Amino acid sequence: MASTWSNLVVNLHFLTVFFLLALCLPTGGGQKKKENLLSEKVEQMMEWSSRRSVIRMNGDKFRRFVKAPPRNYSVIVMFTALQPQRQCSVCRQANEEYQVLANSWRYSSAFSNKLFFTVVDYDEGADVFQQLNMNSAPTFMHFPAKGKPKRADTFDLQRIGFASEQLAKWIADRTDVQIRVFRPPNYSGTIALALLVSLVGGLLYLRRNNLEFIYNKTGWAMAALCVVFAMTSGQMWNHIRGPPYAHKNPQNGQVSYIHGSSQAQFVAESHIILLLNAAITMGMVLLNEAATSKGDVGKRRIICLVGLGLVVFFFSFLLSIFRSKYHGYPYSFLIK
């Protein structure tokens, strides 16, 4: 009986060792395979990155190198539609800023295999757009090294704009990778200023014997109004935030010139507001002219009606835009 019990214990020990070996051997082999696969993926990404700062991807590459594990690197993906037939001017503008940011990272001393910049074009990866339920472009997303993307991993382009500096700040928040943006030298502003100074200087030289136009109140008033229109329409906000000119839906081709939120705007929107303010101002000037001039009464009446029409119509238009952006605003006038 004792011998039987001893044999049973020995057999149990052998079975235990056998199962432990059976469990450990596949796990070790799988781990080795996983490490080799990860090494191959990183090596391939580094090779592509050495050729160009932004790696172009189709559906297969996206699923293999961005979505599928294993992965120990973060990926920034710009989903866009750059083909000419898409007529997405915003996509081209955003792509230029994206290239500046990717080049700044690629040629910086801090460059490593922990972060890669990629792009998926709608015409090369429409299945990716469908998989992610994405219906607008451009869109920037961060795919972390571990886990699935969260809500904050989608860049709020509509509110912040797509300037390289804003993208770099967002990436720093999501990955702790600091990217210092280096822009190629742009001398267009300097050349424009030099031409303006030359033009003004040449004009003053030609009129050096008669400079009475400098004291023209109407000219200075027009110049002041131009500055006021530019500032009140949001041109400074555009310069700081770098918003897109307009937004085009890549699926239905619909173009939006007015942003639907009160926290952001498009460049085209600021131009529309500038023209509306100018039209209202022109109406006010005509009303003042009709009230203060001493000309023919019939002519003054016509000027008054034209001025009043300008003020009423374009102010109603301006109020309707304000109402569409500030949802819940209760007041409207003529145009809703």
C-alpha positions in Angstrom: 0.0 0.0 0.0 2.8 2.3 0.9 4.6 1.5 -2.4 1.5 2.2 -4.4 1.1 5.6 -2.6 4.7 6.4 -3.3 4.4 5.6 -7.0 1.3 7.8 -7.2 3.2 10.8 -5.6 6.1 10.3 -8.0 3.7 10.2 -11.0 2.0 13.4 -9.8 5.4 15.1 -9.6 6.2 14.0 -13.2 2.8 15.2 -14.4 3.3 18.6 -12.6 6.7 19.1 -14.2 5.4 18.1 -17.6 2.5 20.6 -17.5 4.9 23.3 -16.3 7.2 22.7 -19.2 4.3 22.6 -21.6 3.1 26.0 -20.3 6.6 27.6 -20.2 7.9 26.5 -23.6 5.2 28.0 -25.8 5.2 31.2 -23.7 8.9 31.6 -24.1 8.7 30.9 -27.8 5.7 33.3 -28.2 7.6 36.0 -26.3 10.6 35.7 -28.5 8.4 35.8 -31.6 6.7 38.9 -30.3 10.0 40.6 -29.6 11.3 39.8 -33.1 8.0 41.1 -34.7 8.3 44.3 -32.7 12.0 44.7 -33.7 11.0 44.3 -37.4 8.2 46.9 -37.1 10.5 49.5 -35.4 13.3 48.8 -37.9 10.9 49.3 -40.8 9.4 52.5 -39.4 12.9 53.9 -38.9 13.8 53.0 -42.4 10.7 54.8 -43.8 11.3 57.7 -41.5 14.9 58.1 -42.8 13.6 58.5 -46.3 10.8 61.0 -45.5 9.7 62.7 -42.3 6.0 61.8 -42.9 5.4 58.2 -43.7 2.6 57.6 -46.2 0.3 54.7 -45.3 -2.5 52.7 -47.0 -5.0 50.5 -45.2 -2.7 47.5 -44.8 0.2 49.5 -43.5 -2.0 51.3 -41.1 -3.5 48.2 -39.6 -0.1 46.5 -39.3 2.1 49.3 -38.0 -0.4 51.5 -36.2 -3.3 49.4 -35.0 -1.9 45.9 -34.5 0.3 45.0 -31.5 3.0 44.7 -30.5 4.0 48.3 -30.5 6.3 50.4 -28.2 6.1 53.6 -30.1 3.5 56.3 -30.6 2.2 57.3 -34.0 0.7 60.7 -35.1 -1.6 60.2 -38.0 -3.0 62.9 -40.3 -6.1 61.7 -42.1 -6.4 63.9 -45.1 -7.6 64.2 -48.8 -4.8 65.8 -50.8 -5.8 64.7 -54.3 -6.6 67.6 -56.6 -10.1 66.2 -57.4 -11.0 66.5 -53.7 -10.4 70.3 -53.8 -9.5 70.4 -50.1 -7.5 73.6 -49.8 -7.5 73.2 -46.0 -5.9 69.8 -46.3 -3.0 71.3 -48.3 -2.5 74.1 -45.8 -2.6 71.6 -42.8 -0.2 69.3 -44.7 2.4 72.1 -45.0 2.2 72.7 -41.2 2.4 69.0 -40.6 5.5 68.7 -42.8 7.2 71.5 -40.9 6.5 69.8 -37.6 7.6 66.3 -38.8 10.9 67.8 -40.2 11.5 69.6 -37.0 11.3 66.3 -35.1 13.2 64.2 -37.7 16.2 66.5 -37.8 16.3 67.4 -34.1 18.9 65.9 -31.7 16.1 64.4 -29.6 14.8 62.2 -32.5 14.2 58.6 -31.5 12.1 55.6 -32.4 9.4 56.5 -29.8 7.4 58.7 -32.1 6.6 58.6 -35.8 4.6 60.9 -38.1 2.3 59.3 -40.7 -0.4 60.3 -43.2 -3.4 58.4 -44.5 -4.9 59.9 -47.7 -8.6 59.2 -48.3 -7.9 58.0 -51.8 -5.3 55.5 -50.5 -7.0 54.4 -47.4 -10.8 54.9 -47.7 -11.3 51.7 -45.7 -9.4 53.3 -42.7 -11.8 56.2 -42.8 -14.7 53.8 -42.7 -13.2 51.7 -40.0 -12.7 54.8 -37.7 -16.1 56.3 -38.7 -14.3 59.4 -39.9 -16.3 61.8 -42.2 -14.1 64.9 -42.2 -10.5 65.8 -43.2 -8.0 66.9 -42.2 -8.0 65.1 -38.8 -5.0 64.5 -36.5 -5.0 61.5 -34.2 -2.4 60.1 -31.7 -2.2 56.3 -31.3 -0.3 55.7 -28.0 2.2 52.9 -27.6 -0.1 51.1 -25.2 -3.9 51.0 -25.1 -6.5 52.5 -27.4 -6.7 56.2 -28.4 -8.8 58.3 -26.0 -10.9 61.3 -26.8 -8.0 63.7 -26.0 -5.9 61.8 -28.6 -7.9 63.5 -31.4 -6.6 67.0 -32.0 -9.3 69.7 -31.8 -8.4 71.4 -35.1 -11.6 73.4 -35.3 -11.0 75.2 -32.1 -7.2 75.4 -32.0 -6.2 75.5 -35.7 -3.4 73.5 -37.3 -0.3 75.6 -36.7 2.8 73.5 -36.1 3.3 75.1 -32.7 -0.2 74.1 -31.6 0.3 70.5 -32.9 3.7 70.3 -31.0 2.0 71.4 -27.8 -0.7 68.8 -28.2 1.9 66.1 -28.9 3.8 67.1 -25.8 0.7 66.7 -23.7 0.0 63.3 -25.1 3.5 61.8 -25.4 5.8 63.9 -23.2 7.9 64.4 -26.4 9.0 68.0 -26.7 9.4 69.2 -30.3 10.9 72.6 -31.1 9.5 73.8 -34.3 12.0 75.1 -36.9 10.5 76.9 -39.8 12.3 77.4 -43.1 13.2 81.1 -43.5 10.4 83.1 -45.1 11.4 86.5 -46.6 8.0 87.3 -48.1 7.1 89.6 -45.2 10.4 91.4 -45.3 10.1 91.8 -49.1 6.6 93.1 -48.8 7.6 95.6 -46.1 10.5 96.8 -48.2 8.3 97.3 -51.2 5.7 99.2 -49.1 8.4 101.5 -47.7 9.8 102.0 -51.2 6.4 102.8 -52.6 5.6 105.3 -49.9 9.0 106.8 -50.1 8.7 107.1 -53.9 5.3 108.7 -53.6 6.5 111.2 -51.0 9.5 112.1 -53.3 7.3 112.6 -56.3 4.9 114.8 -54.3 7.7 116.6 -52.3 6.5 120.0 -53.6 2.9 119.3 -52.6 2.3 117.3 -49.4 -1.1 118.6 -48.6 -2.6 115.1 -49.1 -0.9 114.1 -45.8 -3.3 116.3 -44.0 -6.3 114.9 -45.8 -8.8 113.8 -43.0 -10.7 111.5 -45.3 -7.6 109.5 -46.2 -6.6 109.1 -42.6 -10.2 108.1 -41.7 -10.2 105.4 -44.3 -6.9 104.0 -43.1 -8.1 104.0 -39.5 -11.3 102.2 -40.6 -9.3 99.5 -42.4 -7.3 98.8 -39.3 -10.5 98.7 -37.2 -12.2 96.3 -39.6 -9.2 94.0 -39.7 -9.0 93.9 -35.9 -12.8 93.5 -35.2 -13.2 90.8 -37.8 -10.7 88.5 -36.1 -7.6 88.8 -38.2 -5.3 88.9 -35.2 -7.0 85.6 -33.9 -6.3 84.1 -37.3 -2.7 85.1 -37.2 -2.2 83.6 -33.7 -4.2 80.4 -34.1 -3.8 79.7 -37.8 -7.3 78.3 -38.5 -8.2 76.8 -41.9 -9.7 79.0 -44.6 -12.9 76.9 -44.7 -14.0 73.4 -44.0 -14.9 70.9 -46.8 -16.5 67.6 -46.0 -14.6 65.0 -48.1 -17.7 62.7 -48.4 -20.3 65.1 -49.7 -18.1 68.0 -50.8 -20.0 70.5 -48.8 -18.0 73.6 -47.9 -18.6 75.5 -44.6 -17.4 79.1 -44.4 -18.9 79.8 -41.0 -17.7 77.8 -38.0 -20.6 76.4 -36.0 -19.0 77.1 -32.6 -18.4 80.4 -30.7 -15.0 79.2 -29.7 -13.4 79.2 -33.2 -13.7 80.7 -36.7 -12.5 80.2 -40.2 -10.4 82.7 -42.2 -13.2 83.0 -44.7 -15.6 83.9 -41.8 -13.4 86.8 -40.7 -13.4 88.1 -44.3 -17.2 87.9 -44.4 -17.5 89.7 -41.1 -15.1 92.4 -42.4 -17.3 93.0 -45.5 -20.4 93.1 -43.4 -18.9 95.7 -41.0 -17.7 97.8 -43.9 -21.2 97.7 -45.5 -22.8 98.8 -42.2 -20.3 101.5 -41.8 -21.0 102.7 -45.3 -24.7 102.9 -44.5 -24.0 105.0 -41.4 -21.8 107.3 -43.4 -24.6 107.8 -46.0 -27.1 108.5 -43.3 -24.8 111.1 -41.8 -24.3 112.6 -45.2 -28.0 112.8 -45.8 -28.6 114.5 -42.5 -25.8 117.1 -42.6 -25.5 118.0 -46.3 -27.3 121.0 -47.8 -27.9 119.6 -51.3 -31.1 118.8 -53.1 -33.8 117.3 -50.8 -34.7 114.5 -53.2 -31.1 113.5 -53.5 -30.7 113.5 -49.8 -33.8 111.4 -49.4 -32.4 108.8 -51.8 -29.0 108.7 -49.9 -30.9 108.3 -46.7 -32.9 105.3 -48.0 -29.8 103.7 -49.4 -27.9 104.1 -46.2 -30.8 102.9 -44.1 -31.2 99.8 -46.4 -27.5 99.0 -46.0 -27.6 99.2 -42.2 -30.8 97.2 -41.8 -30.0 94.4 -44.3 -26.3 93.8 -43.4 -26.9 94.2 -39.7 -29.6 91.6 -39.9 -27.1 89.3 -41.8 -24.4 89.9 -39.1 -26.9 89.2 -36.3 -28.0 85.9 -38.0 -24.3 84.8 -38.1 -23.9 85.7 -34.4 -27.1 83.7 -33.7 -25.9 80.6 -35.5 -22.6 80.6 -33.6 -24.0 81.3 -30.1 -26.7 78.7 -30.0 -29.7 79.7 -27.9 -29.3 83.4 -28.6 -33.0 84.5 -28.7 -32.9 87.7 -30.9 -33.0 88.1 -34.6 -33.9 90.8 -37.1 -35.3 90.1 -40.6 -32.9 87.2 -41.3 -33.0 84.2 -39.0 
